[in-house]
Amino acid sequence: MQWNVNELENWEELRSFVDTALLPIYLYREGKEVSEHAWRMNYLLNVAAAIEQKLKGRVLLYPVSYHFAEEQLAQQTPEGFNFCVLLHFRGDRIRAVEPEQKSNLLMLPVGDEDLESSLRFEVTVDVLYKEIIRHWQQRTSQ
């Protein structure tokens, strides 16, 4: 489920099935052209959307959270979800605010090499969505 009016119309009836919040986080860094930032942020959003499609029915994909890298980023996670997944580029320093949810929080870094490659994109999505499933299985078996 994606964060838009059409999909959220049925939120109340689907809420009990959606147990995972997926939050893509983009950090703006000095030294890159605006077009490169747009390309990178779009790539991150496309990875998140592809993961959501593979896990449709259990995941609510939030809009991209955009921050400046110089900020001390402490990402708050939404309440009411059994699991929370923060998706970000490798090397970004992000921490979650709620340490008590740490066991159900999954930080997934996305590599930023070769962003034009469709094969690299497919492999990235495949690896990350399987990592979420593994995380679910580990947490529910405990």
C-alpha positions in Angstrom: 0.0 0.0 0.0 1.4 3.4 -0.9 0.8 6.7 0.8 -1.7 8.2 -1.6 -5.4 9.1 -1.5 -6.6 6.2 -3.8 -4.9 3.5 -1.8 -5.6 5.0 1.7 -9.3 5.2 1.0 -9.6 1.6 2.3 -7.1 2.1 5.2 -9.5 1.2 8.0 -10.5 -2.2 6.5 -6.9 -3.1 5.5 -5.1 -1.7 8.6 -5.1 -5.1 10.4 -3.1 -6.7 7.5 -0.5 -3.9 7.2 2.1 -4.4 9.9 5.2 -2.8 8.3 6.0 0.8 7.7 8.6 1.4 4.9 10.3 4.8 5.1 12.7 5.9 2.4 15.1 8.6 3.7 17.1 10.8 1.4 20.0 12.9 2.7 21.0 15.9 0.6 24.8 16.4 0.5 26.7 19.4 -0.8 28.8 19.0 -3.8 26.4 17.3 -6.1 24.4 18.8 -8.9 20.6 19.2 -8.5 20.0 16.8 -11.3 22.1 14.2 -9.6 20.1 14.6 -6.4 16.9 14.3 -8.3 18.2 11.1 -10.0 19.4 9.6 -6.7 16.2 10.4 -4.8 14.1 9.0 -7.6 16.1 5.8 -7.6 15.6 5.4 -3.9 11.8 6.0 -4.3 11.7 3.4 -7.2 13.5 0.8 -5.0 11.1 1.5 -2.2 8.0 1.2 -4.6 9.3 -2.1 -6.1 9.8 -3.5 -2.6 6.3 -2.4 -1.6 4.9 -4.1 -4.8 6.6 -7.4 -3.9 5.3 -7.2 -0.3 1.9 -5.7 -1.1 -0.7 -6.2 1.6 1.7 -6.0 4.5 3.6 -2.8 3.9 2.7 0.9 3.9 5.2 2.9 1.8 5.6 6.4 3.2 6.7 9.3 1.0 10.4 10.0 0.8 11.7 11.9 3.8 14.2 14.5 2.7 16.9 15.9 5.0 20.1 17.8 4.8 23.2 15.7 5.6 24.5 18.3 8.0 21.5 17.9 10.3 21.7 15.5 13.2 19.1 13.1 11.8 17.1 11.2 14.3 14.3 9.6 12.4 11.1 9.1 14.2 9.2 6.0 13.3 5.4 5.8 13.0 3.4 4.2 15.8 1.0 1.3 15.3 3.3 -0.9 13.2 4.9 -4.2 14.3 7.9 -3.5 12.0 9.5 -0.4 10.6 12.0 -0.4 7.7 14.2 2.6 7.1 15.6 2.6 3.5 18.6 4.9 2.8 21.8 5.1 0.8 24.8 3.3 2.2 27.0 5.7 4.2 24.1 7.9 5.5 24.2 8.3 9.2 20.6 7.8 10.4 19.4 6.7 13.8 15.9 5.9 15.0 14.4 7.9 17.9 12.6 5.0 19.6 15.3 2.6 21.0 12.6 0.3 22.5 11.4 -0.6 19.0 15.0 -1.4 18.0 14.3 -5.1 17.7 11.6 -4.5 15.2 13.5 -1.8 13.3 15.4 -2.7 10.2 17.8 -0.3 8.6 18.4 -1.2 4.9 21.2 0.6 3.1 21.0 0.9 -0.7 24.2 1.0 -2.7 24.6 4.1 -4.9 26.9 2.6 -7.6 25.8 2.2 -11.1 22.3 3.6 -10.6 21.6 3.5 -14.4 21.8 -0.3 -14.5 18.4 -2.1 -14.6 20.1 -5.3 -13.6 21.6 -3.7 -10.6 18.2 -2.3 -9.7 16.5 -5.7 -9.9 19.2 -7.3 -7.8 19.0 -4.6 -5.2 15.2 -4.9 -4.9 15.4 -8.7 -4.7 18.1 -8.6 -2.0 16.3 -6.0 0.1 12.8 -7.5 0.0 14.2 -10.9 1.0 16.0 -9.2 3.9 12.6 -7.8 5.1 11.1 -11.3 4.9 14.0 -12.7 6.8 13.6 -10.0 9.4 9.9 -10.8 9.8 10.6 -14.5 10.2 13.3 -13.9 12.8 11.1 -11.6 14.9 8.0 -13.7 14.7 9.8 -16.8 15.7 11.2 -15.2 18.9 
